[in-house]
Amino acid sequence: MASFLSIARSARRQARNIINLLRGRPVTYPPLGSVTLDKDDVLLARQWLKDRSKWNDPEEVRRYEQEFAEWNGSKYAFAFMGGRVALSACIHALGLKSGDEVIIPGYTCVVVPNSFAYAGVKVVYSDIELETYGLDESLLKEKITSNTKAIMLHHLYGLVCRDFDKILQLTQDHGLWVIEDCAHATGAEYKGRKVGNFGHVAFYSSEQSKVFTTIQGGMAVTNDENLAAGLQEYADQAPTPDTERIKKQLYNVILNYYQFKHPKRWILGDLATMMYGKYRLISTTKQEECGIQPDIYGMKMPAPIASIGRNQLQKLDAYNKRRRDGAEKWKKWSLKNSYSTPVIIKDSKPVFLRYPVLVEPEKKRDLYWAKKELKVSPGVWFVSNVHPADWEVWDCPNADMAVNECINFPTIAND
């Protein structure tokens, strides 16, 4: 029955696609995720699926970690099966424990507060500014208490946060740890250094919607030898995914390429879904939306996924340049239509994972206007203060405004 419904839905989609083609309308829009997947990644995934003899090879993972560290300008890097897991490793390395408080932006993803909650650490939300969507340093001061042990700042949408220097100085004055959330900003630079090298620890994501992708994955980095020992300790205790999980992730490389990247994805995407749809992985589970730690949480990266990461890393600079170039289109559109443009702070080099713009709330609620006028389907990060969970966050009016008004345009056009 399920197979029949899938075929029926596909037939309806293809009928609409043919009608759109005849009328000169687009049948696909620039993708918001998996945009760095190419044929070479598909070939690599197929090779690993064909030969499982080295799935447990630790050398492949070490090579990925070393190459990422060198590319990123970091001394130490550790690969995990999610940015959220890399954050948990950072929490462990810093020795944060029950009773400690950490201040984070009131405009974030649910997996961030979850990582702290799983360690028993209390999260305190602080409001953002609306120029780069980072923590507002002037409001951050008021949140610090005797229990505050760390501040987690983020570089959202690939922008370097506006108050970066001020926040770093504030944490130094108060003797606090700094965690950099670089999940959106892998490759962004500030004063000639890549972000993630200014705090004590940092984490990155290679989930399918991020700057580069292994479908699911993450990296934790530090330049401190003692903190590196803590990250290593966490990695040593972390299990490796079972073979079924690894197989699913490799099939998702193939599935996502044909669904979101291939020039003829309007038809090949449906065929790929029929062949590989049963392997589809969900990035954030309903358990996580409810604050429940999934059974598969806390794993380190296996060799096949590290191999995909290494391949992605080789292309990352070129794709980030395309993103910066693509952002210029949306800057011009924003100025032409009297919308504020995100701020690029002095001495920074963003990567523009997406181009964020504050529009009228009704335009965020119904994006048909963008499809009709701009031939694009924008993203809606974030639909809540703790996306996608509908959790209450108090005293963050700027974050509330961003939830109601911020849409984000894809910065890499169709191939």
N, C-alpha and C positions, 0 to 999 in steps of 0.2 A: 504493500500500500504506500509506504513512504517513498519507495523508488518511483512508483507511478506518479505521485504528487510532484516529485522532483522533476521528472520528465515533463509533466504538464506545465509547471512554472517556467521551465527552460523554454518550452515551445512558445509560451506567451511572451516571454522576454524577446525571443528572436523575432517574433512577428512584429513587435514594437520597433525593434532595431531596424528591420527591413523598411518599415514605414518611415522611420526617421531618416534613413539613408536616401530613400526616394524623395523626401522633402528637403534634403540638404541640411538636416539637423545633425548635431553630434550624437554619436552612439556611445561614446565614452567621455569622461571628464578627467582632467589631470588627477592622478591618484594622490591620496594623503598618506599612504603607507606603502612599505615594501618597494620604494622607488629606486633603491640602489641594487636590487636584485637584477642580474643579467643572466645570459645563457651560460656563462662560465660557472655561475653559482649552481645552476640546475645540473650541469654536467658533473660538478663536484659532488653534489648530493646523490646523484645516481651512482657514482663510483663508490661512495661509502655504503650505500644500500646494497650494492652488488658484492662488496668484499668487507666482511665484518672482522677480519683477522686483527685489525689494529684499533678497534673501538675503545680498548682500555689502555691505549698508549699514552703515558703521562708526558712524553717528550713533545707531542703535538700541542698539548695545552701549555707547557712551559715556553715553547716557541712563540705561541700567541701572546702570552703574558709579557715576554721579553720584547717582542716587536711593538706591542701596544705601549709599553713603558717608554721605549726609545722614541717612538713617534710622538708620544704625549709630553715628553720631557720630564718624566717622573722616574724616580729611582726604583720603585716597587709597584707591581701590578698583579692583581689576583682575579681570575675569571670565575664567575658563578653563573647560575642558570636564571638570573634576573637582576635588574637594577635594584629591586627591593631586597634581594638576598645580599647583594653587595653592600647596601646600606646597613643591613643587619650585621654584616662582618665589621663595618666601621664602628657601629655601636659597641660591639664586643671589644674591638681593639682599644676604644677609648675608655673602657671599663665603666660605662654608664650602667646604673643599676636602679632597682626599685627605690623610689623616693626622690630620685634626681628629676630635674625638669630640663626640657630642651625647648627652645623657642623656634617655631617654624612659621612659614607664611600661611595666612588664612585663605590661601588660593593654591591648592595643591591636589595631588592624586591620593586616593584613599590608601594606596599601598605604603605611602610615606608614614602617616601616623600609625598605621598597623605595625610597621617594623619596630617602632619605639614601644608600642603597647605590648608586643610579643616579648619584649625584654623587660617589661614592667616599668618603663620610663614614662613619666607624665609629659604630655604635649601641651604647650601653651601657644595659642595662635596669635600672630601679630599681623597688622594690616600691611598691604602692599601700596606702592605708588603706581600710577597708571601710565608712566612713560616707558618703563621696561618690564613692569609687572613683578618687580623684585620687592624685597622687604624695604619698608620706609624706615630709615635709620632714626628719624626724629620721633617716631612712635615706638620703635623697638626699645628704646631706653626705659620706657615706663613699664615694660614687661619683666625686666630683670629683677630677680629676688635672690635671697641667700641660697635657695635651692637650685638656681639656674646653673647648669654645668656646661651647656653647649648651645650654640646657635647654628641652625641649618639654614643657609641661604641658597637660593636657586637662581639659575640663569635661564629664564623661561623663554620658550620659542626660539632659542638660539641667540638671544641677546645677552650681553654682559650687563648685570644688574647695575642700575644707576648709582646706588649708594655703596658700591663695593668697597672703596677705600675707607669710607666712614665706618662701615660695619666692621671691617678688619681692625680698625683702630679702637672701636668700642669694645670688641672682644678682648683685645690686648689689654686695655685699661682695666677690665674686670676679670682678667685671668680665665677666660672661657675658651673651650674648644670650638673650633670652626669646622663644620661639615659642609662641603660644597656639593650641591645637587646639580650635576652636569648632564642629567638624563636627556635634556633637550639641546645640549650645547657642546657635544663632542667636537673638538677642533676649533671652537671659538677662542680668541686670544685677547689678552689684555697686557699692554706694555711689553709686547714681544714674547709673552709666555702663554701657553695654553691654560685655559681655566681648569681648575682642579689642582693647581700647584700652589695656590695661595693660602689655602686653609691647612688644617692638620691632616685631614683625610678627605677624599672625594669619591663619588660613585657616578657611574655612567650606565646607560642602558642601550642594549642592542635589540630591544623588542621591535616588533614589526612596524610600529608607527614612528620610530625614532630616526636619528640622523644616519645610522647604518643599521643593518639588521642581521641577526642570526635567528630570527623569528622570536625567540626568547633568549635572554642572556644579559649579563651585566659585568661590570669591572669595578673593582675597588682599588684606589691608588693612594700612596703616601710617599713622602720624602723623608720620613722619620724612621730610623732603624728600629726603635722600640715599638712603634705602632705597627710597623711591618711584621714584627714578631707576633703581634696580636691578630693581625689579618691572616697570617700563616697558620696560627693555632686554630682559628675558625675554619679555614680551608681544610686543614688536616682532619678535622672532626666531621666535615660535611660529607654526606654520601653522594655517590654518582647516580644519575638517573638509570633506571633499568633499560634493557634493550628495547622494550616496546615503546617507551617514552622517547628514546633517541630516534627510533624509526619514524615515529609520528612527526617529530620535529623536522627531520630530513624531507619527509613527504610534503610538509608545509612549505618548505623552500620552493618546491616544484609547483605546488598549488597556488601559492601567492604570486609567483612569477606570472603564471598564465592568467590569474584573475585580475592582477593590478598593474602589471608592467608590460606584458607583450603587446605590440602594436595592434594585434587582432584579438585582444582579450574579450571583446564584445561577443565573440563566438567561442573562442578557445577556453575562456574562463568557465563556461558552462560544461564543456567537455571534461576539463580538469576536475571540476566539482563532482561530476559523476564517477570519475576514476578514483579521486583521492579525498573527496569530501568527508569520508568517514574518519579520516585522520586529523581533522581540523582541531587546532588548539585554541583555547580561549585565554587571552592575556590576563584578565582579572575576573576571577570566579565570583559567583554569588556569595560564596563563603567569605571571601575577602571584603566584599561590599558590606557584609554584616560584622566585620571585624574578627572573623574566625580564621585561624591559621590553617591553610590547606595541608593535607598530608604530604604533598610533594614539595613543600616549602624548604628552603635552606640547603639546596643542592649545589655542588660545584659543577663546572663545565666539563663534559667529556670530549674526547679527541675529535669526533666527527664535527661537532658544533664549533669547536675551536678552529678547525680547518676552514669552515665557512667564514668565521670571524677574520682569520688571516687574509682570506681572499677579499673580503669587504674592505679591510683596512687599506689595501693597496689602491683602492679607488676613491677613498674618502675625500682626499683633498680636491680631486676633480669634481666630485659631486657637490662639495661645499661651495666651490666657486660658482657652479651652476645655480645654487640656491641664492647666493648673493646677487648674481646677475638677474635672476628671476624676481627678486624682491624689488628691483627698480621699477618693474611694471606696476606693482601694487602701490608703491610710493607715489608714482605719478597719478594713479587712479584716485588715491586718497586725497591728495592735494587738489585735484580737479573737482572733487565732490565735497570739499570742505571738511574732510575728516582728519583728525590728528594722526600724525605718523609716529611710529615708535622711535625712541631716541637711541642713537648710537653714541655712547659716551666717548669722550676723548681717549685716544690711545687704545681703543677697542676694535676688534675685528669679529663681528658676529657671524654666525653661520645660517641664520634664518631657516630653522627647521620648518617653520611656517611664518607667515606675515600677519601679525595680529592688528586688528582695527576695531575700534569701538564704533558700533553703528546703533541705529534706533532699535529698541527692544523688539519691536514687531518684525524688524528685518532679521533678527536672530531667530525668532520663533518660526518664521517661514522663509526658507532660503530659495524659494522658487524664483524670486527676482534675480538672483545671481546666476542661476542656470539659464534663465531666459536672456538676460542682458549681457552677461559676462562669459557665458559658456563654461562655467566652473561651478563646482559644488564645494563650498567652503567647509572647514571644520568648525566645530562648536566647543572646542576646549575653552572653558570648563562649563558644564551645565549645573554645577553646584560648587560650593566652596571646597568640598572634599570629593572631587570627581571620581567615579560617577555616583557615589553614595550620597544620599540625601540627609547628611548630618548637619546639625545646627552648629554654626560658628558665630560667636557674638562679637560685636564691636569691631567689625572689619568692613566699613562702608565702601571703601574703594574696591575691595574684593567682591562685595555684593554687586557693585556696578559692573565689574568685569564679567561676572557670571551672567548678568542680564544682557550685556551689550557686546562682549568681545566675540568676534568671529575670526577665523584665521585661514588665510588663503594658501594654497599649495604653491611652493616656489620652484618646483621642477615641472615643466610642462610635459605634455604627452610626447613620447618618442615618435 
